[in-house]
Amino acid sequence: MVRSVELRKVQFKTVETPQSIIDVTLHIKGDDDEHTADPKSESASSSSRSSDITVSSAEFNEEAAIGSKEFEIAEAAEGNRDKKGGGVVYGGVKPLRGRLLAFVFCILVTIILSLVKAVDIAPASILVTRNIVQFLLLSAYNCWAMSCITDILRHHFKIIFTRALVGTFVVTIVYCVSNFISLAKLGILNQLTPVFTTIFGVLILKEKPTFSESALSCLAIIGSFFVIQPEFIFEKADGEVSDIVVVSKYEYIAMGTLMLAVAAEGLAMVLNRKAGRKNIPCTVLLWAQSAIAIPVVTGMHVFVSAGNSVFGGLKDCSIFGMSALCAILVLGFTNQTIFLFANKYEKSSIVAVIVACCKVVFFFIADFLFFPDEMQYNYFHYMGGVLIVGAILGLLISNHFRQISFSHCSDTSKTAD
């Protein structure tokens, strides 16, 4: 008694989302009734139907289970499956709510960084306190919602640890350099993250960028030179820096360090996509980052401050400083939750466009209202800002329409089958 299952066609479609889930569609034709195998009939059948692949049920069960699981995960992650009709809806499950949450996310990011600049507390103290609170909350959630967290850590420790270390570096640098440059410059340079995501996607995930992606990335990098204005480019013939350049040496160091953080953030995005392919929940990544950040940031602060405690400055903190610290703790965790739900309700490409548009505008408004002394810009700054924001918006919008075309082609092929 032999039970056979025929595998008719296997289609692979890579969904270009931040999670980069692989959507695997399996079309299976099987015989549920047991029958007696006839070698002659089987050989004749196999010769007449050379395109069919016959495998035993024991060999096929594992592949079918993996394919079904990845297919369900891809649907849930993309959030565009119509529950009633079963078709594909090219948008989020609740797009208006997702876009509103993305808008709120930009507002809260602006408030958090403005408080970090305004308070008289060391950025390391804020980071360690925030990560302790976040670690405790996520530990409680993961223990309640996931019984397999130990298995996830055991099988994917390398990528989780690397992602946590890179994420810690990014947040630490952003908090520290915010005290030396304006929020508008920080926001504009931070827009280069998709460029480095494209670069690391080629190096790590072996992705092939399109011509438009390459051209827009180069345009954004050119814009970054106008914002940073390095002396070896913007100088007079006699070697003196031009009078139109309003950039101090501290700003040069801060913006150069920020560029390293932006590159690391691009690497973090690629690691997020790789983790998504391995079905690692984002809550586990955030939990691991909090666990890594506490000892790493504490050690960095002790080393830089020549042995001072990371919580030493909190003793002499003013009432405003303590109130701002509490607000940062609450808003920080709330903002991460909002961002996760924004990507759940709306397509990630749309959320990215909204964040790219709103964050720079809100940062500029915050500088105008709260830090007017730091608003020292020349026309090169504005030229660079327009180049970067325009190129990144073009990059994100082209990415969004490419996702729609891939989804449309996949849905058409499924309907034809």
HELIX and SHEET records of a PDB file:
HELIX    1   1 PRO A   39  SER A   48  1                                  10    
HELIX    2   2 SER A   57  GLU A   78  1                                  22    
HELIX    3   3 PRO A   95  ALA A  118  1                                  24    
HELIX    4   4 PRO A  123  ALA A  145  1                                  23    
HELIX    5   5 ILE A  149  HIS A  155  1                                   7    
HELIX    6   6 PHE A  157  VAL A  177  1                                  21    
HELIX    7   7 LEU A  183  ASN A  190  1                                   8    
HELIX    8   8 THR A  193  ILE A  204  1                                  12    
HELIX    9   9 PHE A  211  ILE A  228  1                                  18    
HELIX   10  10 LYS A  249  ARG A  277  1                                  29    
HELIX   11  11 CYS A  282  VAL A  304  1                                  23    
HELIX   12  12 GLY A  312  LEU A  314  5                                   3    
HELIX   13  13 ILE A  319  TYR A  345  1                                  27    
HELIX   14  14 SER A  348  PHE A  370  1                                  23    
HELIX   15  15 PRO A  372  GLU A  374  5                                   3    
HELIX   16  16 TYR A  379  ALA A  416  1                                  38    
SHEET    1   A 3 ILE A  22  GLY A  30  0                                        
SHEET    2   A 3 SER A   4  THR A  14 -1                                        
SHEET    3   A 3 ILE A  53  SER A  56 -1                                        
END                                                                             
